[in-house]
Amino acid sequence: MKLSARNKLAGTVVAIKKGEAIANVELDVAGQRVVASITVDAVEELDLKAGMDVTAVIKASDVMIATG
């Protein structure tokens, strides 16, 4: 699959916490925790499981940093 997005992070699924409609998929990306909120349907369609190697594709218009 080819994507135009340039912000791609290779990682491993650590945990999946399913709610009614949304699931939080926790990834380990080079020792950092990244959490993606996706639909439960998407989790099932992708057959996501803990231990799987995946790619997080990040498409955002802004990145904000705050202090104090």
Z-matrix of the N, CA and C atoms (Angstrom, degrees):
N
C 1 1.438
C 2 1.524 1 108.66
N 3 1.322 2 116.79 1 134.89
C 4 1.455 3 121.79 2 176.17
C 5 1.518 4 109.22 3 -108.18
N 6 1.341 5 116.00 4 138.67
C 7 1.462 6 121.98 5 179.58
C 8 1.518 7 109.86 6 -130.67
N 9 1.320 8 116.46 7 149.13
C 10 1.456 9 120.28 8 176.34
C 11 1.525 10 111.75 9 -79.92
N 12 1.312 11 117.60 10 -21.11
C 13 1.466 12 121.25 11 -178.76
C 14 1.523 13 110.04 12 -63.15
N 15 1.310 14 116.56 13 136.17
C 16 1.465 15 121.36 14 -179.13
C 17 1.522 16 112.97 15 -99.84
N 18 1.325 17 116.39 16 -14.14
C 19 1.457 18 120.71 17 -177.78
C 20 1.521 19 109.59 18 -92.49
N 21 1.326 20 115.89 19 84.81
C 22 1.456 21 121.90 20 -179.10
C 23 1.518 22 108.91 21 -119.40
N 24 1.326 23 116.07 22 130.32
C 25 1.449 24 121.80 23 -178.02
C 26 1.531 25 109.82 24 -122.52
N 27 1.313 26 117.03 25 120.00
C 28 1.462 27 120.79 26 176.39
C 29 1.520 28 108.52 27 -77.52
N 30 1.331 29 116.22 28 135.29
C 31 1.456 30 120.17 29 -179.11
C 32 1.512 31 111.95 30 -156.83
N 33 1.320 32 114.48 31 -177.45
C 34 1.460 33 122.24 32 -179.97
C 35 1.517 34 108.83 33 -125.08
N 36 1.328 35 117.00 34 135.26
C 37 1.463 36 121.38 35 177.57
C 38 1.531 37 108.33 36 -67.99
N 39 1.328 38 115.86 37 125.54
C 40 1.459 39 122.10 38 179.46
C 41 1.529 40 109.94 39 -99.47
N 42 1.325 41 116.36 40 -43.41
C 43 1.467 42 120.51 41 -177.23
C 44 1.517 43 109.85 42 -155.83
N 45 1.333 44 114.94 43 154.11
C 46 1.460 45 121.93 44 175.32
C 47 1.518 46 107.52 45 -130.88
N 48 1.332 47 116.05 46 122.52
C 49 1.464 48 121.51 47 179.12
C 50 1.521 49 107.87 48 -115.53
N 51 1.347 50 115.87 49 106.93
C 52 1.464 51 120.94 50 -176.51
C 53 1.518 52 111.42 51 -90.24
N 54 1.346 53 114.70 52 136.63
C 55 1.456 54 122.01 53 171.00
C 56 1.520 55 108.31 54 -107.95
N 57 1.335 56 116.51 55 -158.98
C 58 1.466 57 120.62 56 178.70
C 59 1.527 58 110.92 57 -61.74
N 60 1.336 59 116.19 58 -52.58
C 61 1.461 60 120.87 59 -175.88
C 62 1.523 61 113.29 60 -122.49
N 63 1.330 62 116.74 61 -25.14
C 64 1.468 63 121.90 62 -175.37
C 65 1.523 64 110.10 63 -115.46
N 66 1.320 65 115.04 64 142.37
C 67 1.466 66 121.52 65 176.09
C 68 1.520 67 108.87 66 -120.08
N 69 1.315 68 116.27 67 141.90
C 70 1.463 69 121.51 68 172.13
C 71 1.515 70 107.52 69 -98.97
N 72 1.324 71 115.55 70 119.16
C 73 1.461 72 121.87 71 -179.16
C 74 1.521 73 107.28 72 -106.14
N 75 1.325 74 115.97 73 113.43
C 76 1.463 75 121.64 74 -177.70
C 77 1.529 76 109.28 75 -92.34
N 78 1.330 77 115.49 76 128.33
C 79 1.455 78 121.89 77 -179.81
C 80 1.519 79 110.76 78 -116.57
N 81 1.312 80 115.68 79 150.75
C 82 1.463 81 122.59 80 168.35
C 83 1.519 82 105.72 81 -103.54
N 84 1.330 83 115.48 82 114.75
C 85 1.464 84 121.73 83 179.29
C 86 1.524 85 107.17 84 -117.19
N 87 1.312 86 116.19 85 99.67
C 88 1.472 87 121.98 86 -179.80
C 89 1.521 88 111.68 87 51.71
N 90 1.339 89 116.42 88 43.02
C 91 1.456 90 120.87 89 177.88
C 92 1.515 91 114.59 90 85.85
N 93 1.327 92 117.86 91 -3.25
C 94 1.460 93 121.96 92 178.43
C 95 1.521 94 109.28 93 -105.27
N 96 1.336 95 116.29 94 145.84
C 97 1.462 96 121.99 95 179.56
C 98 1.525 97 109.54 96 -88.95
N 99 1.326 98 116.37 97 126.72
C 100 1.463 99 123.08 98 174.76
C 101 1.524 100 106.61 99 -126.25
N 102 1.336 101 116.81 100 131.53
C 103 1.457 102 120.66 101 179.98
C 104 1.525 103 109.08 102 -118.09
N 105 1.320 104 115.40 103 128.24
C 106 1.457 105 121.69 104 176.08
C 107 1.518 106 108.73 105 -109.64
N 108 1.328 107 117.25 106 131.93
C 109 1.458 108 122.01 107 174.45
C 110 1.520 109 107.02 108 -99.52
N 111 1.333 110 115.83 109 112.72
C 112 1.457 111 121.65 110 -179.18
C 113 1.523 112 108.73 111 -132.67
N 114 1.311 113 117.12 112 167.98
C 115 1.462 114 119.01 113 -178.77
C 116 1.527 115 110.57 114 -70.18
N 117 1.332 116 114.97 115 152.97
C 118 1.454 117 120.75 116 175.44
C 119 1.531 118 108.96 117 -61.70
N 120 1.331 119 116.74 118 -37.53
C 121 1.463 120 120.37 119 177.10
C 122 1.526 121 111.08 120 -57.87
N 123 1.338 122 117.64 121 -41.83
C 124 1.465 123 121.21 122 179.58
C 125 1.522 124 110.87 123 -64.74
N 126 1.332 125 117.30 124 -40.51
C 127 1.463 126 121.03 125 177.59
C 128 1.528 127 109.68 126 -58.39
N 129 1.331 128 115.49 127 -44.46
C 130 1.463 129 119.96 128 -178.87
C 131 1.526 130 112.05 129 -70.23
N 132 1.350 131 117.64 130 -41.35
C 133 1.464 132 121.25 131 179.06
C 134 1.528 133 111.81 132 -63.26
N 135 1.340 134 116.04 133 -37.86
C 136 1.470 135 120.78 134 179.07
C 137 1.523 136 111.93 135 -82.48
N 138 1.341 137 116.40 136 -8.62
C 139 1.464 138 122.85 137 -177.79
C 140 1.526 139 111.05 138 53.64
N 141 1.346 140 115.37 139 44.90
C 142 1.460 141 120.89 140 -178.25
C 143 1.514 142 111.17 141 -68.28
N 144 1.317 143 115.11 142 138.56
C 145 1.466 144 122.54 143 178.65
C 146 1.523 145 108.47 144 -142.85
N 147 1.329 146 117.33 145 151.90
C 148 1.463 147 121.44 146 174.54
C 149 1.526 148 108.82 147 -57.98
N 150 1.323 149 115.84 148 137.63
C 151 1.454 150 121.69 149 179.45
C 152 1.523 151 114.02 150 97.06
N 153 1.337 152 116.88 151 -12.20
C 154 1.469 153 120.15 152 -179.80
C 155 1.521 154 111.02 153 -73.85
N 156 1.322 155 115.96 154 141.86
C 157 1.454 156 121.59 155 170.93
C 158 1.520 157 107.97 156 -84.73
N 159 1.329 158 116.35 157 129.63
C 160 1.460 159 122.46 158 -177.70
C 161 1.523 160 109.48 159 -138.66
N 162 1.309 161 116.19 160 174.00
C 163 1.454 162 121.91 161 173.95
C 164 1.517 163 108.42 162 -122.67
N 165 1.322 164 117.13 163 125.03
C 166 1.460 165 122.40 164 174.66
C 167 1.523 166 106.73 165 -88.81
N 168 1.324 167 116.25 166 125.06
C 169 1.457 168 121.67 167 178.14
C 170 1.517 169 106.60 168 -107.91
N 171 1.329 170 116.03 169 119.98
C 172 1.463 171 121.21 170 -174.75
C 173 1.520 172 109.00 171 -109.45
N 174 1.318 173 115.33 172 120.97
C 175 1.455 174 121.31 173 178.91
C 176 1.527 175 106.98 174 -124.17
N 177 1.299 176 116.45 175 104.14
C 178 1.462 177 120.93 176 -178.73
C 179 1.521 178 109.78 177 -141.37
N 180 1.298 179 115.78 178 147.70
C 181 1.464 180 118.99 179 -179.71
C 182 1.528 181 111.83 180 -88.05
N 183 1.337 182 117.46 181 -21.06
C 184 1.458 183 120.90 182 -177.45
C 185 1.519 184 110.87 183 -138.69
N 186 1.321 185 114.89 184 147.15
C 187 1.450 186 121.76 185 168.30
C 188 1.522 187 105.57 186 -126.64
N 189 1.332 188 116.63 187 122.10
C 190 1.460 189 120.91 188 -177.09
C 191 1.512 190 110.87 189 -109.50
N 192 1.308 191 116.36 190 146.86
C 193 1.466 192 123.02 191 176.61
C 194 1.513 193 108.03 192 -127.96
N 195 1.327 194 116.37 193 135.20
C 196 1.462 195 120.95 194 179.05
C 197 1.531 196 109.71 195 -129.92
N 198 1.303 197 115.47 196 153.82
C 199 1.457 198 121.15 197 174.56
C 200 1.518 199 108.19 198 -130.61
N 201 1.354 200 114.60 199 162.98
C 202 1.447 201 121.95 200 174.23
C 203 1.476 202 113.54 201 48.39
